[in-house]
Amino acid sequence: MVAALTAPIVGTVEAATASATSLPNERFAPYDSDGPVRKALRGAIRRLLAFREETPLSETQRAQMRNVLQAHKNEIQTQLAAMQEAHAQLRAAIRKGGANGAEVNAAADRVAAAARSGALLHAKIAGEIRPLLTNEQRQRLDEGIDAFAADLSNLGAGL
């Protein structure tokens, strides 16, 4: 749900940027010193910081967004845990080796189901947060999300 952070969790921009920029660099891309993954992550952090500076939120907006996120805190935590578990099961099935496509297929289906429920939760929360933003803030947010999506779609080109 990390990609989902960009839209519904605008109210936690400061917390996200503070924790993301305070982590050691090797946490972001430990095996790739200046490759496409690191570039995409740097771009996402830069956009997040730019959004925060160029489109400040009022105290009222921050409080309202905080309330929305707090109301969904358990759902968000449950969803993140489900996604992490599904991905762990897929990694385990792949590592197990062999050509047992059924096991990998089942694990991949669990990842897809977790992604689907994550997208639905994202849409639900975004539906509550987006109305709290001004038209200009929504436009800037959409531009940032589109740019991040473009970075992600270009990731494979650098591999």
Buried (B, 14 or more C-beta within 10 A) or exposed (E): BEBBBBBBBBBBBEEBBEEBEEEEEEEBBEEEEEEBBBBBBBBBBEBBBEBBEEBEBEEEBBEBBEEBBEEBEEEBEEBBEBBEEBBEBBEEBEEEEEEEEEBBEEBBEBBEEBBEBBBEBBEEBBEBBBEBBEEEBBEBBEEBBEBBEEBBEEEEEEE
